[in-house]
Amino acid sequence: MAVATIYHNPRCTKSRQAMGVVGELGVEVDVVRYLEAPPDAATLRSIIAKLEDPPADLVRRDGWKDLGITSDDVATADGVVDVLVRHPELLQRPLLVTSDTAIIGRPTERVRELLAPS
């Protein structure tokens, strides 16, 4: 049984590092390649409800200007959901979600802290 879901982009160094930690720990995770299977609004709301980080941190900052996105657009959880539904490529990665916690796996040590057996 998977202990977590990881929203993963194999082209991202940090995301690959997180997958390396998963391998080192030998834990089972569900891997979602979010560019191929983006989370829907309900899933994003569920993640935000568990998120240890501010919701706005789920949105990567690069490319905002070209997309017409401003800080005001991600000032609320609803705004974050709206932006990520329209632009899933902006989802911060790696994102790890357990039954009761969600974290952005930056720095990579956070991945180990979340998934390491107690």
Helices and strands as residue ranges (DSSP letters): E 4-8, H 13-25, E 29-33, H 41-50, G 55-58, H 64-67, G 71-74, H 77-86, G 88-90, E 95-97, E 102-104, H 109-115
